[in-house]
Amino acid sequence: MIVQSLLQAGTDTSSSTIEWAMALLLNNPHVLAKAKEEIDAVVGTSRLLEEHDLACLPYLRCIITETLRMYPIAPHLAPHQASSDCVVAGGQYIIACGTMVLVDVYSMQRDPTMWDEPNRFIPERFEVGIGEDGDKQVVRMMPFGMGRRKCPGEGLAWRTVGVALGLMVQCFRWERMGKEEVDMSEGSGFTMPMVVPLVAMCQPREEMDEILKRI
Ligand code: HEM
């Protein structure tokens, strides 16, 4: 039962986040190029990127954070039920015991009063030391929920998404299928899939040929 829950909660969430991230990179080739530059400088092309490299790849982390901001996989988290009467914002709101609560993370993370150009993909907004400190901005987000029932797989998700996306950027040249931008329409449901599943062209990078042949 526990393993089933982990698989159910951990697979689509991580794979859809990778899909949204790759779609954003294809629509923003300058970001893709910058991510490749960072990986080439830190990891190089004589070995594959590994989990321990992630700590030295801050721009890749910014890309994943910005993806989770724009396309949180659970846009309303999971439904929660208030177990007692709650007073929120100094009495502005009273949530009665038993009320079903849905948190609109999607709108919070695109709120124009909280974010500059909320509908633009700008991973740099999370860089430490640029403008308002990037680290502080992360506090305004909750793609994994918050509190006692927040996602217990967050640490694993960061590592899985980081290694998978990082390897895709390190090993392959990526291009869109045509001149058109990738369709970023959002599907509905408990999780938020792409309406049009991502299709892209990729080719092994020559520099990575030797390594890829050995796999
Ligand atoms: C990018 C990847 C992921 C995202 C965005 C994500 C997000 C979330 C969110 C928003 C919730 C609901 C939190 C709430 O209602 O307050 C949740 C719950 C949960 N997640 Fe994740 N998750 C991800 C990956 C994973 C992974 C890899 C695992 C484990 C292998 C996992 C296991 C769970 C479990 C078991 C719950 C239910 C927790 C509970 O009800 O107490 N998740 N996740």
Boltz pocket constraint, residues with backbone or C-beta under 6 A from the ligand:
constraints:
  - pocket:
      binder: B
      contacts: [[A, 5], [A, 6], [A, 7], [A, 9], [A, 10], [A, 11], [A, 13], [A, 14], [A, 17], [A, 72], [A, 73], [A, 74], [A, 77], [A, 78], [A, 79], [A, 142], [A, 143], [A, 144], [A, 145], [A, 146], [A, 148], [A, 149], [A, 150], [A, 151], [A, 152], [A, 153], [A, 154], [A, 156], [A, 157], [A, 161]]
      max_distance: 6.0
